[in-house]
Amino acid sequence: MLKLATMTFVTLSLALCAAVHAAEPVRLVDRIGVPGAPLASFDVGYAQGGVYALSDRSNESIDLFDTRRRRFLARVGGFAGAKGDQAGPNGIVFVDHRQLWAGDGNSRIQIISLVTHRVIALVSTGGVKRVDELVYDPRDHLIVATNNADDPPFLTVISTKPPYSVQSKIVLKRATNGLERPVWDPESGNVFVAIPELDGRPAKGAVGVVDPRKGALIGLDELAQCMPAGLAMGPGSEMLVGCSDDAVSAGFPAHSLLLDAKTGKIVKTFRQVGGSDEVWYDAASGRYALAAVANPGGPVVGVIDGGFKRWLGNLPSGKAAHSVAGDAGEFFVPVAAGDKACPNGCIEVFAQ
């Protein structure tokens, strides 16, 4: 009887420890310096396989960092820099661990070898202004890129096989305030794209559903008072939507939404964190992170448990911290120059 009671106690203790561990928010564990010109302007980041990449407009470059040793690795220059609707680099994505694709000004994409750290090809999307966000469809070997500043904005579907030919162009005439983050859903094979505003009405945004194989918009899931920016696919068919800093500026409540990607229905609303730009899901930790630069009270990294659908906490971040990417349980958040903790700009590292 004593043995059974002991085993029961141990089992309950382990279960309690696991639950407590799952509820622990991350914390700031390190900062990585960014060399060169002060980091005054940057866009999004991307992390995978021990490498973190940052769109560094101040240095007109993609900056690469070793996430395991937490140090600067390399810089690939030749981008437009901070030039408004012609700015670059912008959105970035890794392709099969060998390439990095980065949106740039003049409606072009630069393809970088992650082996040689050199530009190996340029692709034009045929627009006038910058290429912004990108997503990779590994099943069909396609990139879907957004020209968010063209009027009307459009998506371009591109083969990732040389000569990197354009497969189709999808014009979104109802999107009256650009386009934001696209994400690929491995279950359906579709791409979802954040549309901040429909038909000139800031209170009405949407998540667009795109079939990249057909090169067509096949659905719109409308969202009220959100002006969505960041998207991240999580467990199963769930997707976290970061309602943007523009939504906060427009007077809408700061919040984030968890959607069922199959139905477009809202599964849960998180009112503890909002005003986000980039949103990320890290499969290793089972957590979402939101770069909530316009969260009431100041910039934070919001952390949500994807399995339990539970907000875990907000961690204060630094100046202009609107970008986040995660890899192997760690999240990387660039902070602009002028922050007291890193005056030249740096990458904050959050982990358990």
C-alpha positions as CSV (number, residue, x, y, z in Angstrom):
1,M,0.0,0.0,0.0
2,L,2.9,2.3,0.9
3,K,4.5,1.5,-2.5
4,L,1.3,2.4,-4.3
5,A,0.9,5.6,-2.4
6,T,4.5,6.6,-3.2
7,M,4.1,5.8,-6.9
8,T,0.9,7.9,-6.9
9,F,2.7,10.8,-5.2
10,V,5.6,10.6,-7.7
11,T,3.2,10.5,-10.6
12,L,1.2,13.5,-9.4
13,S,4.4,15.4,-8.6
14,L,5.8,14.8,-12.1
15,A,2.5,15.9,-13.6
16,L,2.5,19.0,-11.5
17,C,6.1,19.8,-12.5
18,A,5.2,19.4,-16.1
19,A,2.2,21.7,-15.8
20,V,4.3,24.3,-14.0
21,H,7.1,24.0,-16.6
22,A,4.6,24.5,-19.4
23,A,3.3,27.7,-17.7
24,E,6.7,29.3,-17.3
25,P,7.2,32.3,-19.5
26,V,10.5,32.8,-21.3
27,R,13.0,35.3,-20.0
28,L,15.8,37.5,-21.5
29,V,19.0,35.4,-21.4
30,D,21.3,37.2,-23.8
31,R,21.9,40.1,-26.2
32,I,23.9,39.8,-29.5
33,G,25.5,42.9,-30.9
34,V,24.9,44.0,-34.5
35,P,28.0,45.5,-36.1
36,G,28.2,48.3,-38.6
37,A,25.9,51.3,-38.7
38,P,23.5,51.8,-35.8
39,L,20.4,49.6,-36.3
40,A,17.9,52.4,-36.9
41,S,15.8,50.6,-39.4
42,F,15.0,46.9,-39.8
43,D,12.1,44.6,-40.9
44,V,11.5,41.0,-40.0
45,G,13.7,38.1,-39.0
46,Y,13.8,34.3,-39.7
47,A,15.3,31.5,-37.7
48,Q,16.0,27.9,-38.6
49,G,18.6,25.2,-38.1
50,G,20.9,27.3,-35.9
51,V,20.9,30.4,-38.1
52,Y,19.0,33.6,-37.5
53,A,18.6,36.1,-40.3
54,L,17.6,39.8,-40.0
55,S,16.5,42.3,-42.6
56,D,18.9,45.1,-41.7
57,R,17.9,48.2,-43.7
58,S,20.4,50.5,-41.8
59,N,23.3,48.4,-43.2
60,E,21.4,47.6,-46.5
61,S,22.0,43.9,-45.8
62,I,20.8,40.6,-44.6
63,D,22.6,39.9,-41.3
64,L,23.2,36.2,-40.3
65,F,23.8,35.1,-36.7
66,D,24.8,31.7,-35.2
67,T,22.0,31.0,-32.7
68,R,23.9,28.2,-30.9
69,R,27.0,30.3,-30.1
70,R,24.9,33.5,-30.1
71,R,27.3,35.5,-32.3
72,F,27.3,37.4,-35.6
73,L,28.1,35.2,-38.5
74,A,28.0,37.1,-41.8
75,R,26.6,40.0,-43.7
76,V,25.2,40.0,-47.3
77,G,24.9,43.5,-48.7
78,G,23.6,45.1,-51.8
79,F,20.0,45.9,-50.7
80,A,18.0,49.1,-51.1
81,G,18.1,50.2,-47.5
82,A,15.5,52.4,-45.7
83,K,13.8,54.0,-48.7
84,G,10.1,53.9,-48.0
85,D,8.0,52.0,-50.5
86,Q,11.3,51.0,-52.2
87,A,12.9,49.8,-49.0
88,G,14.8,46.5,-48.6
89,P,15.5,44.0,-47.4
90,N,12.0,43.1,-46.2
91,G,10.5,39.7,-45.8
92,I,12.8,36.7,-45.7
93,V,12.5,32.9,-45.8
94,F,14.8,29.9,-45.9
95,V,14.4,27.4,-48.7
96,D,15.6,23.8,-48.0
97,H,18.3,25.0,-45.6
98,R,20.4,26.0,-48.6
99,Q,19.0,29.3,-49.7
100,L,17.6,32.5,-48.2
101,W,15.1,34.5,-50.3
102,A,14.7,38.2,-49.4
103,G,12.3,40.9,-50.7
104,D,13.9,44.1,-51.9
105,G,13.1,47.4,-53.5
106,N,12.3,47.7,-57.2
107,S,9.9,44.8,-57.1
108,R,12.7,42.2,-56.9
109,I,13.8,39.3,-54.7
110,Q,17.4,38.5,-54.0
111,I,18.3,34.8,-53.5
112,I,21.3,34.1,-51.2
113,S,23.3,30.9,-50.7
114,L,23.4,30.0,-47.1
115,V,26.7,28.1,-47.9
116,T,28.7,30.9,-49.6
117,H,26.7,33.8,-48.2
118,R,26.5,35.3,-51.7
119,V,23.7,36.5,-53.9
120,I,23.2,33.8,-56.6
121,A,20.1,35.1,-58.4
122,L,17.6,37.9,-58.7
123,V,13.9,37.5,-59.5
124,S,11.5,40.3,-60.6
125,T,7.9,40.2,-59.6
126,G,7.0,42.7,-62.3
127,G,5.7,45.5,-60.0
128,V,6.8,49.0,-59.3
129,K,7.5,49.0,-55.6
130,R,9.1,46.8,-53.0
131,V,8.6,43.0,-52.5
132,D,7.6,42.6,-48.9
133,E,6.8,39.4,-47.1
134,L,7.5,35.8,-48.4
135,V,6.5,32.3,-47.6
136,Y,7.8,28.9,-48.9
137,D,5.6,26.0,-49.9
138,P,8.0,23.0,-49.6
139,R,5.5,20.5,-51.0
140,D,5.1,22.2,-54.3
141,H,8.5,24.0,-54.3
142,L,7.0,27.5,-54.6
143,I,7.5,30.9,-53.1
144,V,4.6,33.2,-52.6
145,A,5.7,36.9,-52.4
146,T,3.7,40.0,-51.5
147,N,4.0,43.4,-53.3
148,N,2.2,45.2,-50.5
149,A,2.9,48.8,-51.6
150,D,1.8,48.5,-55.2
151,D,-1.8,49.7,-56.0
152,P,-3.5,47.3,-56.0
153,P,-1.3,45.0,-54.0
154,F,-0.6,41.5,-55.4
155,L,0.9,38.1,-54.8
156,T,3.5,36.4,-57.0
157,V,3.9,32.6,-57.1
158,I,7.5,31.7,-58.1
159,S,9.2,28.3,-58.6
160,T,12.2,27.6,-56.3
161,K,13.8,25.6,-59.0
162,P,16.2,27.4,-61.5
163,P,15.6,29.5,-63.5
164,Y,13.1,30.6,-60.7
165,S,10.3,31.4,-63.1
166,V,7.1,33.3,-62.1
167,Q,4.1,30.9,-62.2
168,S,1.3,33.2,-61.5
169,K,0.2,36.6,-60.2
170,I,-2.8,37.2,-57.9
171,V,-4.1,40.8,-57.7
172,L,-6.1,41.6,-54.6
173,K,-8.2,44.7,-55.5
174,R,-10.2,44.7,-52.3
175,A,-7.0,45.0,-50.1
176,T,-6.9,48.8,-49.7
177,N,-4.0,49.0,-47.1
178,G,-1.5,46.6,-48.5
179,L,-0.7,43.0,-47.5
180,E,1.2,41.5,-44.5
181,R,2.5,38.1,-43.5
182,P,1.7,35.0,-45.6
183,V,2.0,31.5,-44.0
184,W,1.9,28.0,-45.6
185,D,-0.5,25.4,-44.1
186,P,1.0,21.9,-44.5
187,E,-2.4,20.3,-43.9
188,S,-4.3,21.9,-46.8
189,G,-1.3,23.0,-48.9
190,N,-2.9,26.5,-49.0
191,V,-1.2,29.8,-48.2
192,F,-2.9,32.3,-45.8
193,V,-2.1,36.0,-46.1
194,A,-2.9,38.8,-43.6
195,I,-5.0,41.6,-45.2
196,P,-5.1,44.6,-42.9
197,E,-8.0,46.4,-44.6
198,L,-10.8,45.5,-47.1
199,D,-12.7,48.0,-49.2
200,G,-11.3,51.1,-47.5
201,R,-12.7,50.2,-44.1
202,P,-10.1,49.9,-41.3
203,A,-12.5,48.0,-39.1
204,K,-12.8,45.2,-41.7
205,G,-9.7,43.2,-42.4
206,A,-9.3,39.5,-43.3
207,V,-7.1,36.5,-43.7
208,G,-7.0,35.5,-47.4
209,V,-6.8,31.9,-48.5
210,V,-4.7,31.2,-51.6
211,D,-4.2,28.0,-53.5
212,P,-0.6,28.5,-54.8
213,R,-0.9,25.6,-57.3
214,K,-3.8,27.3,-59.0
215,G,-2.5,30.7,-58.4
216,A,-5.9,31.9,-57.1
217,L,-7.5,33.5,-54.1
218,I,-10.1,30.9,-52.9
219,G,-11.4,32.5,-49.7
220,L,-11.6,35.4,-47.3
221,D,-12.0,35.0,-43.6
222,E,-13.1,38.5,-42.4
223,L,-11.9,39.9,-39.0
224,A,-13.3,43.0,-37.2
225,Q,-11.1,45.7,-35.6
226,C,-7.9,43.7,-36.0
227,M,-6.0,45.0,-39.1
228,P,-4.0,41.7,-39.1
229,A,-0.2,41.7,-39.6
230,G,1.5,38.7,-38.2
231,L,0.4,35.1,-38.8
232,A,1.8,31.9,-37.5
233,M,0.6,28.3,-38.1
234,G,0.6,26.3,-34.9
235,P,-0.5,22.8,-33.8
236,G,-3.1,21.1,-35.9
237,S,-5.0,23.5,-38.0
238,E,-4.7,26.5,-35.7
239,M,-3.2,29.8,-36.6
240,L,-2.4,32.8,-34.5
241,V,-3.2,36.2,-35.8
242,G,-1.4,39.3,-34.5
243,C,-3.7,42.3,-34.6
244,S,-1.4,45.1,-35.6
245,D,0.0,48.3,-34.2
246,D,-2.0,50.1,-36.9
247,A,-5.2,48.7,-35.3
248,V,-4.1,50.2,-32.0
249,S,-3.4,53.5,-33.7
250,A,-6.9,53.3,-35.2
251,G,-8.4,53.1,-31.7
252,F,-9.2,49.4,-31.7
253,P,-8.6,47.3,-28.6
254,A,-5.1,45.6,-28.4
255,H,-5.7,41.8,-28.8
256,S,-4.6,38.7,-30.7
257,L,-6.7,35.9,-32.2
258,L,-6.4,32.2,-32.5
259,L,-8.2,30.9,-35.7
260,D,-9.2,27.5,-36.9
261,A,-7.6,27.5,-40.4
262,K,-10.1,25.0,-41.7
263,T,-13.2,27.1,-40.9
264,G,-11.8,30.6,-40.4
265,K,-13.6,30.7,-37.0
266,I,-12.1,32.4,-34.0
267,V,-11.1,29.7,-31.4
268,K,-9.9,32.1,-28.7
269,T,-9.2,35.8,-28.2
270,F,-6.2,36.9,-26.2
271,R,-6.8,40.4,-24.7
272,Q,-3.5,40.3,-22.7
273,V,-1.3,41.1,-25.7
274,G,-1.8,43.1,-29.0
275,G,-0.4,45.7,-31.3
276,S,1.9,43.1,-32.9
277,D,3.8,43.0,-36.2
278,E,5.7,39.7,-36.6
279,V,4.3,36.5,-35.0
280,W,6.2,33.2,-34.7
281,Y,5.4,29.6,-33.7
282,D,8.3,27.5,-32.3
283,A,7.5,23.8,-32.6
284,A,10.3,22.8,-30.2
285,S,8.8,24.6,-27.3
286,G,5.2,24.5,-28.5
287,R,4.9,28.3,-28.1
288,Y,3.9,31.3,-30.0
289,A,5.7,34.6,-29.6
290,L,4.3,38.0,-30.7
291,A,6.4,41.1,-31.2
292,A,3.9,43.4,-29.7
293,V,5.6,46.7,-30.3
294,A,2.4,48.7,-29.7
295,N,1.1,46.8,-26.7
296,P,-0.4,49.2,-24.1
297,G,2.4,50.1,-21.7
298,G,5.3,49.6,-24.1
299,P,6.9,46.9,-26.4
300,V,6.7,43.4,-25.2
301,V,7.2,39.8,-26.4
302,G,3.9,38.1,-25.7
303,V,4.2,34.3,-25.2
304,I,1.3,31.9,-25.7
305,D,1.2,28.1,-25.1
306,G,0.0,26.6,-28.4
307,G,-1.1,23.3,-26.9
308,F,-3.0,24.6,-23.9
309,K,-4.1,27.8,-25.8
310,R,-3.0,29.8,-22.8
311,W,-1.3,33.2,-22.5
312,L,1.8,32.8,-20.5
313,G,3.1,36.3,-20.1
314,N,4.5,39.5,-21.6
315,L,8.2,40.1,-21.4
316,P,9.4,43.8,-21.8
317,S,11.4,44.2,-25.0
318,G,13.3,47.2,-26.4
319,K,13.0,50.1,-28.8
320,A,11.0,49.4,-32.0
321,A,10.9,45.7,-31.2
322,H,8.4,44.7,-33.9
323,S,10.1,41.5,-35.1
324,V,10.5,38.0,-33.6
325,A,11.7,34.6,-34.8
326,G,12.2,31.4,-32.9
327,D,14.4,28.3,-33.2
328,A,14.9,25.3,-30.8
329,G,13.1,26.9,-27.9
330,E,14.7,30.4,-28.2
331,F,13.2,33.6,-29.6
332,F,15.2,36.4,-31.3
333,V,14.0,40.0,-31.1
334,P,15.9,42.9,-32.8
335,V,16.0,46.2,-30.9
336,A,16.7,49.5,-32.5
337,A,19.8,51.7,-31.7
338,G,19.3,54.1,-28.9
339,D,18.0,51.6,-26.4
340,K,19.9,51.9,-23.1
341,A,20.8,48.2,-22.9
342,C,22.3,48.1,-26.5
343,P,22.9,51.7,-27.8
344,N,24.0,50.5,-31.3
345,G,21.1,48.0,-31.6
346,C,21.2,44.3,-30.8
347,I,19.3,41.0,-30.9
348,E,17.6,40.1,-27.6
349,V,17.5,36.4,-26.9
350,F,14.5,35.0,-24.9
351,A,14.5,31.5,-23.6
352,Q,13.5,29.5,-20.5
